[in-house]
């Protein structure tokens, strides 16, 4: 069984805002990270650059 953090983790303040992390979300999935990676990839163009390097020798027919 994994060891879970039940409390709130304080990261301090940024201006008037308090930055905290709470891990009491219950049963959740981590698929949201994929959406973040997609947005980063759109911004930096890594997949587009990699696709330009590899040749696809298949015929469309």
PDB file of N, H, CA, C and O in Angstrom:
ATOM      1  N   UNK A   1       0.843  -1.172   0.000  1.00  0.00           N
ATOM      2  CA  UNK A   1       0.000   0.000   0.000  1.00  0.00           C
ATOM      3  C   UNK A   1       0.890   1.238   0.000  1.00  0.00           C
ATOM      4  O   UNK A   1       1.845   1.303   0.775  1.00  0.00           O
ATOM      5  N   UNK A   2       0.599   2.225  -0.854  1.00  0.00           N
ATOM      6  H   UNK A   2      -0.176   2.172  -1.483  1.00  0.00           H
ATOM      7  CA  UNK A   2       1.453   3.411  -0.919  1.00  0.00           C
ATOM      8  C   UNK A   2       1.287   4.291   0.309  1.00  0.00           C
ATOM      9  O   UNK A   2       0.239   4.304   0.955  1.00  0.00           O
ATOM     10  N   UNK A   3       2.336   5.017   0.610  1.00  0.00           N
ATOM     11  H   UNK A   3       3.188   5.006   0.086  1.00  0.00           H
ATOM     12  CA  UNK A   3       2.280   5.970   1.706  1.00  0.00           C
ATOM     13  C   UNK A   3       1.764   7.287   1.140  1.00  0.00           C
ATOM     14  O   UNK A   3       2.403   7.880   0.270  1.00  0.00           O
ATOM     15  N   UNK A   4       0.632   7.743   1.618  1.00  0.00           N
ATOM     16  H   UNK A   4       0.113   7.262   2.324  1.00  0.00           H
ATOM     17  CA  UNK A   4      -0.014   8.936   1.076  1.00  0.00           C
ATOM     18  C   UNK A   4       0.174  10.119   2.020  1.00  0.00           C
ATOM     19  O   UNK A   4       0.233   9.957   3.239  1.00  0.00           O
ATOM     20  N   UNK A   5       0.267  11.298   1.439  1.00  0.00           N
ATOM     21  H   UNK A   5       0.219  11.429   0.449  1.00  0.00           H
ATOM     22  CA  UNK A   5       0.330  12.527   2.207  1.00  0.00           C
ATOM     23  C   UNK A   5      -1.089  13.003   2.443  1.00  0.00           C
ATOM     24  O   UNK A   5      -1.827  13.263   1.493  1.00  0.00           O
ATOM     25  N   UNK A   6      -1.474  13.117   3.705  1.00  0.00           N
ATOM     26  H   UNK A   6      -0.874  12.906   4.477  1.00  0.00           H
ATOM     27  CA  UNK A   6      -2.846  13.513   4.009  1.00  0.00           C
ATOM     28  C   UNK A   6      -2.979  14.989   4.333  1.00  0.00           C
ATOM     29  O   UNK A   6      -4.070  15.547   4.216  1.00  0.00           O
ATOM     30  N   UNK A   7      -1.911  15.622   4.732  1.00  0.00           N
ATOM     31  H   UNK A   7      -1.025  15.169   4.827  1.00  0.00           H
ATOM     32  CA  UNK A   7      -1.989  17.024   5.132  1.00  0.00           C
ATOM     33  C   UNK A   7      -1.811  17.963   3.960  1.00  0.00           C
ATOM     34  O   UNK A   7      -1.633  17.546   2.815  1.00  0.00           O
ATOM     35  N   UNK A   8      -1.864  19.238   4.279  1.00  0.00           N
ATOM     36  H   UNK A   8      -2.008  19.577   5.209  1.00  0.00           H
ATOM     37  CA  UNK A   8      -1.643  20.288   3.293  1.00  0.00           C
ATOM     38  C   UNK A   8      -0.170  20.668   3.339  1.00  0.00           C
ATOM     39  O   UNK A   8       0.399  20.829   4.418  1.00  0.00           O
ATOM     40  N   UNK A   9       0.450  20.812   2.167  1.00  0.00           N
ATOM     41  H   UNK A   9      -0.013  20.681   1.290  1.00  0.00           H
ATOM     42  CA  UNK A   9       1.848  21.216   2.084  1.00  0.00           C
ATOM     43  C   UNK A   9       1.883  22.695   1.715  1.00  0.00           C
ATOM     44  O   UNK A   9       1.362  23.087   0.671  1.00  0.00           O
ATOM     45  N   UNK A  10       2.488  23.509   2.557  1.00  0.00           N
ATOM     46  H   UNK A  10       2.912  23.190   3.405  1.00  0.00           H
ATOM     47  CA  UNK A  10       2.589  24.946   2.307  1.00  0.00           C
ATOM     48  C   UNK A  10       3.886  25.260   1.577  1.00  0.00           C
ATOM     49  O   UNK A  10       4.962  24.819   1.981  1.00  0.00           O
ATOM     50  N   UNK A  11       3.771  26.033   0.492  1.00  0.00           N
ATOM     51  H   UNK A  11       2.897  26.391   0.164  1.00  0.00           H
ATOM     52  CA  UNK A  11       4.946  26.452  -0.257  1.00  0.00           C
ATOM     53  C   UNK A  11       5.251  27.928  -0.030  1.00  0.00           C
ATOM     54  O   UNK A  11       6.177  28.471  -0.634  1.00  0.00           O
ATOM     55  N   UNK A  12       4.487  28.572   0.828  1.00  0.00           N
ATOM     56  H   UNK A  12       3.735  28.131   1.319  1.00  0.00           H
ATOM     57  CA  UNK A  12       4.737  29.979   1.122  1.00  0.00           C
ATOM     58  C   UNK A  12       3.767  30.896   0.408  1.00  0.00           C
ATOM     59  O   UNK A  12       2.674  30.488   0.016  1.00  0.00           O
ATOM     60  N   UNK A  13       4.184  32.144   0.245  1.00  0.00           N
ATOM     61  H   UNK A  13       5.072  32.476   0.563  1.00  0.00           H
ATOM     62  CA  UNK A  13       3.324  33.138  -0.379  1.00  0.00           C
ATOM     63  C   UNK A  13       3.979  33.692  -1.631  1.00  0.00           C
ATOM     64  O   UNK A  13       5.202  33.782  -1.735  1.00  0.00           O
ATOM     65  N   UNK A  14       3.124  34.061  -2.580  1.00  0.00           N
ATOM     66  H   UNK A  14       2.131  33.988  -2.495  1.00  0.00           H
ATOM     67  CA  UNK A  14       3.547  34.800  -3.770  1.00  0.00           C
ATOM     68  C   UNK A  14       2.663  36.031  -3.802  1.00  0.00           C
ATOM     69  O   UNK A  14       1.500  35.967  -4.202  1.00  0.00           O
ATOM     70  N   UNK A  15       3.225  37.147  -3.377  1.00  0.00           N
ATOM     71  H   UNK A  15       4.169  37.198  -3.052  1.00  0.00           H
ATOM     72  CA  UNK A  15       2.407  38.346  -3.221  1.00  0.00           C
ATOM     73  C   UNK A  15       1.373  38.118  -2.138  1.00  0.00           C
ATOM     74  O   UNK A  15       1.716  37.762  -1.010  1.00  0.00           O
ATOM     75  N   UNK A  16       0.095  38.325  -2.477  1.00  0.00           N
ATOM     76  H   UNK A  16      -0.184  38.614  -3.393  1.00  0.00           H
ATOM     77  CA  UNK A  16      -0.983  38.110  -1.513  1.00  0.00           C
ATOM     78  C   UNK A  16      -1.515  36.691  -1.540  1.00  0.00           C
ATOM     79  O   UNK A  16      -2.357  36.337  -0.713  1.00  0.00           O
ATOM     80  N   UNK A  17      -1.051  35.873  -2.461  1.00  0.00           N
ATOM     81  H   UNK A  17      -0.368  36.161  -3.133  1.00  0.00           H
ATOM     82  CA  UNK A  17      -1.577  34.513  -2.624  1.00  0.00           C
ATOM     83  C   UNK A  17      -0.767  33.501  -1.804  1.00  0.00           C
ATOM     84  O   UNK A  17       0.457  33.584  -1.713  1.00  0.00           O
ATOM     85  N   UNK A  18      -1.477  32.561  -1.225  1.00  0.00           N
ATOM     86  H   UNK A  18      -2.472  32.493  -1.299  1.00  0.00           H
ATOM     87  CA  UNK A  18      -0.859  31.463  -0.492  1.00  0.00           C
ATOM     88  C   UNK A  18      -0.799  30.267  -1.440  1.00  0.00           C
ATOM     89  O   UNK A  18      -1.811  29.901  -2.037  1.00  0.00           O
ATOM     90  N   UNK A  19       0.382  29.653  -1.585  1.00  0.00           N
ATOM     91  H   UNK A  19       1.204  29.950  -1.100  1.00  0.00           H
ATOM     92  CA  UNK A  19       0.559  28.500  -2.463  1.00  0.00           C
ATOM     93  C   UNK A  19       0.593  27.241  -1.612  1.00  0.00           C
ATOM     94  O   UNK A  19       1.461  27.084  -0.753  1.00  0.00           O
ATOM     95  N   UNK A  20      -0.371  26.334  -1.859  1.00  0.00           N
ATOM     96  H   UNK A  20      -1.076  26.462  -2.556  1.00  0.00           H
ATOM     97  CA  UNK A  20      -0.482  25.108  -1.091  1.00  0.00           C
ATOM     98  C   UNK A  20      -0.766  23.938  -2.018  1.00  0.00           C
ATOM     99  O   UNK A  20      -1.267  24.111  -3.129  1.00  0.00           O
ATOM    100  N   UNK A  21      -0.440  22.757  -1.546  1.00  0.00           N
ATOM    101  H   UNK A  21      -0.033  22.616  -0.644  1.00  0.00           H
ATOM    102  CA  UNK A  21      -0.801  21.533  -2.259  1.00  0.00           C
ATOM    103  C   UNK A  21      -1.557  20.650  -1.274  1.00  0.00           C
ATOM    104  O   UNK A  21      -1.106  20.429  -0.150  1.00  0.00           O
ATOM    105  N   UNK A  22      -2.717  20.146  -1.708  1.00  0.00           N
ATOM    106  H   UNK A  22      -3.084  20.326  -2.621  1.00  0.00           H
ATOM    107  CA  UNK A  22      -3.514  19.245  -0.895  1.00  0.00           C
ATOM    108  C   UNK A  22      -3.740  17.975  -1.694  1.00  0.00           C
ATOM    109  O   UNK A  22      -4.066  18.033  -2.880  1.00  0.00           O
ATOM    110  N   UNK A  23      -3.570  16.844  -1.057  1.00  0.00           N
ATOM    111  H   UNK A  23      -3.305  16.797  -0.094  1.00  0.00           H
ATOM    112  CA  UNK A  23      -3.664  15.564  -1.748  1.00  0.00           C
ATOM    113  C   UNK A  23      -4.851  14.754  -1.235  1.00  0.00           C
ATOM    114  O   UNK A  23      -4.754  13.544  -1.034  1.00  0.00           O
ATOM    115  N   UNK A  24      -5.958  15.434  -1.028  1.00  0.00           N
ATOM    116  H   UNK A  24      -6.037  16.417  -1.190  1.00  0.00           H
ATOM    117  CA  UNK A  24      -7.151  14.775  -0.500  1.00  0.00           C
ATOM    118  C   UNK A  24      -8.227  14.637  -1.578  1.00  0.00           C
ATOM    119  O   UNK A  24      -9.418  14.736  -1.284  1.00  0.00           O
ATOM    120  N   UNK A  25      -7.816  14.412  -2.804  1.00  0.00           N
ATOM    121  H   UNK A  25      -6.849  14.332  -3.043  1.00  0.00           H
ATOM    122  CA  UNK A  25      -8.747  14.349  -3.924  1.00  0.00           C
ATOM    123  C   UNK A  25      -9.529  13.065  -4.033  1.00  0.00           C
ATOM    124  O   UNK A  25     -10.405  12.963  -4.892  1.00  0.00           O
ATOM    125  N   UNK A  26      -9.255  12.083  -3.202  1.00  0.00           N
ATOM    126  H   UNK A  26      -8.543  12.166  -2.504  1.00  0.00           H
ATOM    127  CA  UNK A  26      -9.974  10.827  -3.275  1.00  0.00           C
ATOM    128  C   UNK A  26      -9.514   9.999  -4.468  1.00  0.00           C
ATOM    129  O   UNK A  26      -8.332   9.999  -4.810  1.00  0.00           O
ATOM    130  N   UNK A  27     -10.447   9.297  -5.096  1.00  0.00           N
ATOM    131  H   UNK A  27     -11.408   9.297  -4.818  1.00  0.00           H
ATOM    132  CA  UNK A  27     -10.121   8.462  -6.253  1.00  0.00           C
ATOM    133  C   UNK A  27     -10.064   9.327  -7.506  1.00  0.00           C
ATOM    134  O   UNK A  27     -11.098   9.709  -8.054  1.00  0.00           O
ATOM    135  N   UNK A  28      -8.861   9.629  -7.950  1.00  0.00           N
ATOM    136  H   UNK A  28      -8.021   9.319  -7.505  1.00  0.00           H
ATOM    137  CA  UNK A  28      -8.676  10.448  -9.140  1.00  0.00           C
ATOM    138  C   UNK A  28      -7.716   9.737 -10.076  1.00  0.00           C
ATOM    139  O   UNK A  28      -7.034   8.794  -9.673  1.00  0.00           O
ATOM    140  N   UNK A  29      -7.660  10.178 -11.310  1.00  0.00           N
ATOM    141  H   UNK A  29      -8.214  10.944 -11.638  1.00  0.00           H
ATOM    142  CA  UNK A  29      -6.738   9.601 -12.284  1.00  0.00           C
ATOM    143  C   UNK A  29      -5.667  10.628 -12.617  1.00  0.00           C
ATOM    144  O   UNK A  29      -5.851  11.823 -12.387  1.00  0.00           O
ATOM    145  N   UNK A  30      -4.567  10.168 -13.150  1.00  0.00           N
ATOM    146  H   UNK A  30      -4.418   9.197 -13.337  1.00  0.00           H
ATOM    147  CA  UNK A  30      -3.463  11.070 -13.473  1.00  0.00           C
ATOM    148  C   UNK A  30      -3.408  11.397 -14.957  1.00  0.00           C
ATOM    149  O   UNK A  30      -2.377  11.870 -15.434  1.00  0.00           O
ATOM    150  N   UNK A  31      -4.477  11.163 -15.698  1.00  0.00           N
ATOM    151  H   UNK A  31      -5.315  10.779 -15.310  1.00  0.00           H
ATOM    152  CA  UNK A  31      -4.479  11.437 -17.127  1.00  0.00           C
ATOM    153  C   UNK A  31      -4.375  12.920 -17.448  1.00  0.00           C
ATOM    154  O   UNK A  31      -4.059  13.277 -18.582  1.00  0.00           O
ATOM    155  N   UNK A  32      -4.630  13.782 -16.491  1.00  0.00           N
ATOM    156  H   UNK A  32      -4.887  13.492 -15.569  1.00  0.00           H
ATOM    157  CA  UNK A  32      -4.542  15.218 -16.720  1.00  0.00           C
ATOM    158  C   UNK A  32      -3.140  15.665 -17.092  1.00  0.00           C
ATOM    159  O   UNK A  32      -2.976  16.685 -17.762  1.00  0.00           O
ATOM    160  N   UNK A  33      -2.133  14.924 -16.671  1.00  0.00           N
ATOM    161  H   UNK A  33      -2.267  14.096 -16.127  1.00  0.00           H
ATOM    162  CA  UNK A  33      -0.759  15.270 -17.021  1.00  0.00           C
ATOM    163  C   UNK A  33      -0.495  15.175 -18.512  1.00  0.00           C
ATOM    164  O   UNK A  33       0.354  15.890 -19.044  1.00  0.00           O
ATOM    165  N   UNK A  34      -1.214  14.306 -19.179  1.00  0.00           N
ATOM    166  H   UNK A  34      -1.904  13.726 -18.747  1.00  0.00           H
ATOM    167  CA  UNK A  34      -1.058  14.168 -20.630  1.00  0.00           C
ATOM    168  C   UNK A  34      -1.488  15.447 -21.327  1.00  0.00           C
ATOM    169  O   UNK A  34      -0.874  15.853 -22.314  1.00  0.00           O
ATOM    170  N   UNK A  35      -2.526  16.080 -20.830  1.00  0.00           N
ATOM    171  H   UNK A  35      -3.026  15.751 -20.028  1.00  0.00           H
ATOM    172  CA  UNK A  35      -2.988  17.328 -21.436  1.00  0.00           C
ATOM    173  C   UNK A  35      -1.952  18.431 -21.257  1.00  0.00           C
ATOM    174  O   UNK A  35      -1.754  19.252 -22.153  1.00  0.00           O
ATOM    175  N   UNK A  36      -1.295  18.449 -20.104  1.00  0.00           N
ATOM    176  H   UNK A  36      -1.456  17.782 -19.377  1.00  0.00           H
ATOM    177  CA  UNK A  36      -0.235  19.420 -19.876  1.00  0.00           C
ATOM    178  C   UNK A  36       0.927  19.175 -20.828  1.00  0.00           C
ATOM    179  O   UNK A  36       1.461  20.117 -21.413  1.00  0.00           O
ATOM    180  N   UNK A  37       1.323  17.906 -20.987  1.00  0.00           N
ATOM    181  H   UNK A  37       0.889  17.141 -20.512  1.00  0.00           H
ATOM    182  CA  UNK A  37       2.408  17.583 -21.916  1.00  0.00           C
ATOM    183  C   UNK A  37       2.056  17.983 -23.343  1.00  0.00           C
ATOM    184  O   UNK A  37       2.916  18.460 -24.084  1.00  0.00           O
ATOM    185  N   UNK A  38       0.801  17.793 -23.731  1.00  0.00           N
ATOM    186  H   UNK A  38       0.102  17.406 -23.129  1.00  0.00           H
ATOM    187  CA  UNK A  38       0.359  18.175 -25.074  1.00  0.00           C
ATOM    188  C   UNK A  38       0.521  19.679 -25.291  1.00  0.00           C
ATOM    189  O   UNK A  38       1.001  20.109 -26.340  1.00  0.00           O
ATOM    190  N   UNK A  39       0.123  20.470 -24.307  1.00  0.00           N
ATOM    191  H   UNK A  39      -0.267  20.121 -23.455  1.00  0.00           H
ATOM    192  CA  UNK A  39       0.236  21.929 -24.440  1.00  0.00           C
ATOM    193  C   UNK A  39       1.697  22.359 -24.526  1.00  0.00           C
ATOM    194  O   UNK A  39       2.042  23.257 -25.294  1.00  0.00           O
ATOM    195  N   UNK A  40       2.551  21.715 -23.734  1.00  0.00           N
ATOM    196  H   UNK A  40       2.270  20.986 -23.110  1.00  0.00           H
ATOM    197  CA  UNK A  40       3.984  22.034 -23.781  1.00  0.00           C
ATOM    198  C   UNK A  40       4.547  21.651 -25.139  1.00  0.00           C
ATOM    199  O   UNK A  40       5.321  22.406 -25.726  1.00  0.00           O
ATOM    200  N   UNK A  41       4.161  20.471 -25.648  1.00  0.00           N
ATOM    201  H   UNK A  41       3.532  19.857 -25.171  1.00  0.00           H
ATOM    202  CA  UNK A  41       4.645  20.027 -26.945  1.00  0.00           C
ATOM    203  C   UNK A  41       4.184  20.963 -28.053  1.00  0.00           C
ATOM    204  O   UNK A  41       4.949  21.239 -28.977  1.00  0.00           O
ATOM    205  N   UNK A  42       2.955  21.456 -27.983  1.00  0.00           N
ATOM    206  H   UNK A  42       2.334  21.232 -27.232  1.00  0.00           H
ATOM    207  CA  UNK A  42       2.474  22.414 -28.978  1.00  0.00           C
ATOM    208  C   UNK A  42       3.322  23.673 -28.956  1.00  0.00           C
ATOM    209  O   UNK A  42       3.605  24.257 -30.001  1.00  0.00           O
ATOM    210  N   UNK A  43       3.722  24.084 -27.778  1.00  0.00           N
ATOM    211  H   UNK A  43       3.492  23.609 -26.928  1.00  0.00           H
ATOM    212  CA  UNK A  43       4.490  25.320 -27.647  1.00  0.00           C
ATOM    213  C   UNK A  43       5.920  25.160 -28.143  1.00  0.00           C
ATOM    214  O   UNK A  43       6.427  26.037 -28.842  1.00  0.00           O
ATOM    215  N   UNK A  44       6.584  24.056 -27.795  1.00  0.00           N
ATOM    216  H   UNK A  44       6.172  23.343 -27.227  1.00  0.00           H
ATOM    217  CA  UNK A  44       7.994  23.910 -28.171  1.00  0.00           C
ATOM    218  C   UNK A  44       8.182  23.165 -29.491  1.00  0.00           C
ATOM    219  O   UNK A  44       9.258  23.229 -30.086  1.00  0.00           O
ATOM    220  N   UNK A  45       7.143  22.455 -29.959  1.00  0.00           N
ATOM    221  H   UNK A  45       6.269  22.403 -29.476  1.00  0.00           H
ATOM    222  CA  UNK A  45       7.209  21.796 -31.263  1.00  0.00           C
ATOM    223  C   UNK A  45       8.093  20.567 -31.325  1.00  0.00           C
ATOM    224  O   UNK A  45       8.638  20.264 -32.386  1.00  0.00           O
ATOM    225  N   UNK A  46       8.252  19.848 -30.224  1.00  0.00           N
ATOM    226  H   UNK A  46       7.809  20.094 -29.362  1.00  0.00           H
ATOM    227  CA  UNK A  46       9.133  18.691 -30.197  1.00  0.00           C
ATOM    228  C   UNK A  46       8.641  17.575 -31.122  1.00  0.00           C
ATOM    229  O   UNK A  46       9.432  17.027 -31.890  1.00  0.00           O
ATOM    230  N   UNK A  47       7.363  17.233 -31.065  1.00  0.00           N
ATOM    231  H   UNK A  47       6.721  17.678 -30.441  1.00  0.00           H
ATOM    232  CA  UNK A  47       6.827  16.165 -31.905  1.00  0.00           C
ATOM    233  C   UNK A  47       6.913  16.542 -33.378  1.00  0.00           C
ATOM    234  O   UNK A  47       7.244  15.701 -34.215  1.00  0.00           O
ATOM    235  N   UNK A  48       6.620  17.789 -33.700  1.00  0.00           N
ATOM    236  H   UNK A  48       6.351  18.471 -33.021  1.00  0.00           H
ATOM    237  CA  UNK A  48       6.698  18.268 -35.084  1.00  0.00           C
ATOM    238  C   UNK A  48       8.138  18.162 -35.599  1.00  0.00           C
ATOM    239  O   UNK A  48       8.362  17.745 -36.735  1.00  0.00           O
ATOM    240  N   UNK A  49       9.102  18.533 -34.774  1.00  0.00           N
ATOM    241  H   UNK A  49       8.921  18.871 -33.850  1.00  0.00           H
ATOM    242  CA  UNK A  49      10.506  18.454 -35.163  1.00  0.00           C
ATOM    243  C   UNK A  49      10.939  17.004 -35.346  1.00  0.00           C
ATOM    244  O   UNK A  49      11.656  16.685 -36.294  1.00  0.00           O
ATOM    245  N   UNK A  50      10.505  16.123 -34.442  1.00  0.00           N
ATOM    246  H   UNK A  50       9.921  16.382 -33.672  1.00  0.00           H
ATOM    247  CA  UNK A  50      10.859  14.704 -34.555  1.00  0.00           C
ATOM    248  C   UNK A  50      10.245  14.095 -35.808  1.00  0.00           C
ATOM    249  O   UNK A  50      10.889  13.286 -36.475  1.00  0.00           O
ATOM    250  N   UNK A  51       9.022  14.466 -36.137  1.00  0.00           N
ATOM    251  H   UNK A  51       8.499  15.124 -35.595  1.00  0.00           H
ATOM    252  CA  UNK A  51       8.360  13.938 -37.332  1.00  0.00           C
ATOM    253  C   UNK A  51       9.090  14.367 -38.596  1.00  0.00           C
ATOM    254  O   UNK A  51       9.100  13.632 -39.584  1.00  0.00           O
ATOM    255  N   UNK A  52       9.699  15.543 -38.578  1.00  0.00           N
ATOM    256  H   UNK A  52       9.691  16.140 -37.776  1.00  0.00           H
ATOM    257  CA  UNK A  52      10.429  16.016 -39.750  1.00  0.00           C
ATOM    258  C   UNK A  52      11.740  15.290 -39.975  1.00  0.00           C
ATOM    259  O   UNK A  52      12.275  15.308 -41.084  1.00  0.00           O
ATOM    260  N   UNK A  53      12.262  14.656 -38.949  1.00  0.00           N
ATOM    261  H   UNK A  53      11.828  14.642 -38.048  1.00  0.00           H
ATOM    262  CA  UNK A  53      13.546  13.953 -39.047  1.00  0.00           C
ATOM    263  C   UNK A  53      13.377  12.546 -39.614  1.00  0.00           C
ATOM    264  O   UNK A  53      14.252  12.056 -40.328  1.00  0.00           O
ATOM    265  N   UNK A  54      12.268  11.901 -39.302  1.00  0.00           N
ATOM    266  H   UNK A  54      11.557  12.299 -38.722  1.00  0.00           H
ATOM    267  CA  UNK A  54      12.046  10.514 -39.721  1.00  0.00           C
ATOM    268  C   UNK A  54      11.284  10.467 -41.027  1.00  0.00           C
ATOM    269  O   UNK A  54      10.276  11.153 -41.193  1.00  0.00           O
ATOM    270  N   UNK A  55      11.765   9.657 -41.953  1.00  0.00           N
ATOM    271  H   UNK A  55      12.584   9.099 -41.818  1.00  0.00           H
ATOM    272  CA  UNK A  55      11.085   9.469 -43.240  1.00  0.00           C
ATOM    273  C   UNK A  55      10.114   8.306 -43.122  1.00  0.00           C
ATOM    274  O   UNK A  55      10.412   7.296 -42.485  1.00  0.00           O
ATOM    275  N   UNK A  56       8.953   8.458 -43.741  1.00  0.00           N
ATOM    276  H   UNK A  56       8.710   9.278 -44.259  1.00  0.00           H
ATOM    277  CA  UNK A  56       7.948   7.406 -43.734  1.00  0.00           C
ATOM    278  C   UNK A  56       7.940   6.780 -45.132  1.00  0.00           C
ATOM    279  O   UNK A  56       7.447   7.387 -46.082  1.00  0.00           O
ATOM    280  N   UNK A  57       8.482   5.577 -45.256  1.00  0.00           N
ATOM    281  H   UNK A  57       8.884   5.084 -44.485  1.00  0.00           H
ATOM    282  CA  UNK A  57       8.601   4.912 -46.555  1.00  0.00           C
ATOM    283  C   UNK A  57       7.367   4.155 -46.977  1.00  0.00           C
ATOM    284  O   UNK A  57       7.382   3.509 -48.025  1.00  0.00           O
ATOM    285  N   UNK A  58       6.302   4.206 -46.207  1.00  0.00           N
ATOM    286  H   UNK A  58       6.290   4.730 -45.356  1.00  0.00           H
ATOM    287  CA  UNK A  58       5.087   3.479 -46.571  1.00  0.00           C
ATOM    288  C   UNK A  58       4.364   4.171 -47.714  1.00  0.00           C
ATOM    289  O   UNK A  58       4.457   5.388 -47.878  1.00  0.00           O
ATOM    290  N   UNK A  59       3.648   3.390 -48.496  1.00  0.00           N
ATOM    291  H   UNK A  59       3.572   2.402 -48.363  1.00  0.00           H
ATOM    292  CA  UNK A  59       2.814   3.950 -49.559  1.00  0.00           C
ATOM    293  C   UNK A  59       1.403   4.165 -49.027  1.00  0.00           C
ATOM    294  O   UNK A  59       0.874   3.322 -48.303  1.00  0.00           O
ATOM    295  N   UNK A  60       0.807   5.270 -49.377  1.00  0.00           N
ATOM    296  H   UNK A  60       1.236   5.955 -49.965  1.00  0.00           H
ATOM    297  CA  UNK A  60      -0.525   5.598 -48.878  1.00  0.00           C
ATOM    298  C   UNK A  60      -1.574   4.611 -49.381  1.00  0.00           C
ATOM    299  O   UNK A  60      -2.594   4.411 -48.722  1.00  0.00           O
ATOM    300  N   UNK A  61      -1.343   4.002 -50.521  1.00  0.00           N
ATOM    301  H   UNK A  61      -0.514   4.165 -51.056  1.00  0.00           H
ATOM    302  CA  UNK A  61      -2.306   3.064 -51.079  1.00  0.00           C
ATOM    303  C   UNK A  61      -2.303   1.797 -50.245  1.00  0.00           C
ATOM    304  O   UNK A  61      -3.048   0.862 -50.540  1.00  0.00           O
TER     305      UNK A  61
END
